[in-house]
Amino acid sequence: MKPRILYTKPSITPREVELAADAAENGWGERCYDYIHRFEAAFRDHLGVGHALATASCTGALHMGMSALGVGEGDEVIMADTNWIASAAPIVHLGAKPVFVDVLADSWCLDPEKVEAAITPRTKAILAVHIYGNLCDMDRLLEIGARHGVPVIEDAAEAIGSVYRGRRAGSMGAFGAFSFHGTKTLTTGEGGMFVTSDPDLYERVLTLSNHGRARGQTKQFWPDVVGFKYKMSNIQAALGVAQMERIDELIARKREIFAEYRRRLGQMPGVSLNPEPHHVINGAWMPTAVFAPETGVTREDLQKAFADANIDARVFFHALSTLPMFDDRPGNILAHDIPERAINLPSYHDMTAEEIERVCQVVAEVLRAGAD
């Protein structure tokens, strides 16, 4: 059997090892925050925002940011039904309700018309998740949010490198949240980042992130509110500093792989890949193939074909409303239907041309079988 192709893995060089070892050996005492501050500054500058705060996860960044916005008991947060549960969990933890709406057929992101129709007096925020590197229609969402007095939050966990009309994903909403999980374009193993250009919101989150101890508090061990413990470690941040030194290279390689998939698969009838409209640069975290209903191709067909070829391909996110902890929303037709005929394709940085060809051959074979 041919060697296994993983769906993703991080790009780690001697530079990451060097800085992580330095943090492990020397990053204590007065230096315990050195790499954290360097990582935050590099990420802030890359994104073009006013403030960045390293966190233990993207989920933690969302949790603190939503709390700082006042999301709480009885509130509603509108989000796409097509998502991973990490985006919805902080809403539930805060006692609020995620309101799942359908997605657009091309981007698989929030449908702005469905968002506006779902707004009620209890709506506290709109959560725009940029899925698989695709970008939400931020112009429409920000306009809707401004008109109704509702902040728009960006979950950019999967969108490092994506750009909307010249602005980087995560930099446009009230705040943005990023993930540095081991599967992501930029990784610290686990970890995340809260970003905003609102100084007051940043101060509230900064206080929450330190167990509720305000920056200007002079009493030792004196919290002003009940906060959170979502800090990133200095060793993780050292990995992040090294990765930020290579961020343009990491994004460019993801886009090269995406371009190769588009060249090979884009002309296949009945196959759609991540969109890239003229006003968008897709960071291409997770190239995804969606098969038209008339192809007859199913998720199960794809899973079996890739498994038989010793290739680790991922299924498309299930509609959150189909999970047992939420009420079903069968009216979200696309969110329910697309996962039944889609697959995430491998895209790690050091993929070879031969490995990409193996993946494309499986897609072609499944299409032929579906047509028979």
Residue, then its C-alpha position, 0 to 999 in steps of 0.5 A: m500500500k502507498p504511504r498514508i497521506l495525512y489531511t494536515k500537519p504543522s510546518i516545524t523548522p529548526r527555528e521553532v525548536e530553537l525558540a521553544a527550547d530557549a523558552a523552556e530553558n530561560g523563559w521564567g521569572e522576569r522573562c516568563y511573558d517575553y515570548i507571549h508579548r513578542f507573539e502578540a505584537a507580531f500578530r497585531d502588526h500582521l493583522g493591522v489591529g490595535h490590540a492582540l491577546a494570546t489565549a489558550s484557544c480560539t474558544g477561550a478568546l470567543h468566550m472572553g470576548m463575548s463576556a466582555l460584550g455582555v452576552g449572557e443569560g437569555d441573550e441570542v447570538i446568530m451564527a451559521d448552522t454550518n460550523w464546528i461546535a467550538s464556535a457555539a460552545p461559549i454562547v451556551h456557557l454564557g447562558a445565551k442561545p445560539v440561533f442557527v441560520d442557513v448558509l450561502a451555497d457558494s461560500w458555506c458561510l452565513d447568509p446575510e438575509k437569514v441573519e437579518a430575518a433572525i434578529t430579535p430584541r434578544t439578539k446580542a451579537i452576530l458571529a461570523v465564522h470564516i469557514y475553511g478559509n472562506l470569508c463571510d459577506m462582511d459588508r452586508l453583515l457589518e451593515i446589518g449589525a450597525r443598523h440594528g445596533v448589534p456587534v459583529i464578531e469574527d471567528a477567524a479560527e480557519a482564516i489566517g491569510s484570508v483577506y476581504r477588500g484589503r482587510r485581513a480576516g479577524s480585523m473587521g468586527a468588534f473583535g476577532a478570534f483565531s486558532f493555532h491548533g496543530t491543524k492550522t496554517l500557523t500553530t502553537g500546538e494549542g492556542g488562540m488569539f483575541v484581537t480588536s481595535d476597540p481599546d475599551l473592549y481590549e481592557r475588559v478582556l485583558t482584565l477577564s483574562n487575568h482572573g479578573r485582576a485589572r491592569g491598574q490594580t495596585k493590591q496584590f492578588w485582588p481581582d475586581v471581577v470573576g474572570f477566566k484562565y485562558k492564558m497561553s504559555n510562554i513556550q507555546a508563544a515561542l513557537g508562535v514567534a517563530q511561525m510569525e517569522r515565516i507567516d507569509e511563507l506559510i500562507a503562500r504555500k497553502r495557497e499554492i496547494f489550493a491553486e493546484y487543486r483548483r487547476r486539477l479539479g476546478q474543471m471537473p463537472g459537478v465539483s465545486l471548491n472553496p470560492e475566491p471572489h475578486h474582492v477576496i484572497n482565500g487563505a486556503w486553510m482547508p481546500t474542500a470539494v463539494f459535489a453537485p447532487e446530480t453526481g450521485v456522490t455521497r459523503e460515505d462514497l468519499q470516505k470509503a474511497f479515500a480510506d481505500a487509497n490510504i488518504d486521510a480526508r475529513v468530512f464536512f462539518h455537520a449542521l450544528s442543529t442536527l446534534p443532540m444538544f440543540d433543536d433541529r432546524p430542518g429549514n436550514i436546507l443547505a447546512h443540512d444538505i452540503p455535508e452529505r456530499a462534501i469532503n475536506l482535502p489534505s493540504y499540509h505544507d510539505m505535500t508533494a505534487e505526487e501526493i496531490e495527484r493521488v488525491c485528485q485521482v480519488v476524486a476523479e474515480v469517485l465521480r466516474a463511479g457516481a456517473d455509472 
